[in-house]
Amino acid sequence: MFLPFVVLWLSLSLVASGIEVVASHARHEDAFQTDARIIHRLLSQRAVQHEAILATLALLQPGGQNAAEQAAQRLPAVYSQILRVERWMTAAPRDGRLPVALAAAAAESQRQRHAVLTAIDASAGHYWLVLAARPASYALEIDIHSMVPWDEWPLPRQDSPVRVVLQLDDQEIVVSPGVVHEGGALVQRLSFSKTIAADSQPFTVAVSRQLGWRSLPWGRLVLWWLGCAALCGLLAWLQVQRRARQRAEEMLRFGQIARLNTLGELAAGLAHELNQPLAAVSANAQAASRLLNSEPPDLDTARYAMTQAVGQARRAAEVLSRLRRAIERPGLAERMEPVNLYAAVRNVLALLQAETDRLGLKPALDGDAVLQVQADPVALEQIIHNLLINALQAMADTPVPARRLALQIEAEDSVARLTIADGGPGIPPEALPHLFEPFFSTKENGLGLGLSLCETLATGMGGRIDAANLAEGGAAFCLTLPLVIRERN
Ligand code: ADP
């Protein structure tokens, strides 16, 4: 019964989790792209700064060789990323001290008319930037790690989950290694790649981040799951309440129908019983009237009284017969329709579940579940209800292990049969011929109208009811009704 709500909970949780995870990924992506753009801008600014420093050194030369040399020597103290500054006369580059690559780079710089990058040492994170000028050329040895302006850097200095590398051709210098600490398996990979905005140092800034399971918004997901569970729990509770209300209403309806039918039976029985004596009173009164006519004293009064008596008796008889006509169950045949016998039995068993539970009984319903009988659904359930109530009442004093209730549905030719067998004491042999008579009861407070009503209803629907004792003990009542379809053969 609760399975649909569990499925609903799972589906809702799944949809909500999906939306939440997508939103969380979008948030991560946004934040990541913003940080990556800042990183690219900061590194580009530094690269441009290096170009500017070289250009300034070249410009200072006409002011005096000493000024340029002094400025060059002071640079490492001012800019931490500048490790060394080299200066050599462009006309005589064969200075033994100089790294060989610088002379070649100076020639390239002369051709390109801007600074050029050379001698990348990826493991140390160093590279040289060379600008050919006259009379002297300059080269800066730059440490990439010191190039990072940590005060403006958008990532933590230690253990940042974001990896930042500078790539040039097939070389790669790691600026920030990026720690994957967000859970084991990868659920999302974020990446950004853009070339530094300085022609002399055309590094590609590659920023990446791997998001693992731990990066998922678990807190919000758990809240969603709990919220969905609460909603489904509420729906399930409402459903249980609704079912209980329906059951109570149905019980009430059954009770009302039972009462109405019992009243009908009562009136029918009364009418039947009273009609005969009234007819006799009428006949006797007529005879007395004739006798009085032959004997004088106060003949007129006697005649008048007896005539009155006759008139009253007739009226009483008429009233009773009118009453009987009025309570004859009208239109049972009009309400007949195909009814699934198995489903009708299940409905009534469900209504009586509290009773069967109380007796510790597990009703065994067996037989054809698709048989359809031609019946009035309400009358049919009423019959089954009465027969079951009788069976349960019969077993009230039976020891628990001997209690049993077996319901069997079967079809034969053009009829369907429902047999209700119980494990009670059975029907006393002397009671068997009178079971279906109105007001026959062996119970202390019994009205004795239940079986009579059942028979009337069954006959009205073209069926009948039989009762018998079982060889193994207990009674069996068999309801036979006209069959509509038998789908299985
Ligand atoms: P009530 O239940 O008011 O006595 P019913 O017409 O339903 O009226 O039943 C008439 C009688 O039939 C019962 O008093 C009882 O003696 C007998 N009877 C009905 N069902 C059973 C049964 N399952 N086992 C034994 N006796 C039964």
Residues whose N, C-alpha, C, O or C-beta is under 5 A from the ligand:
A	BS01	ADP	N390 A391 A394 G424 G426 I427 L435 F440 S441 T442 K443 G446 L447 G448 L449 G450 L451 S452 A475
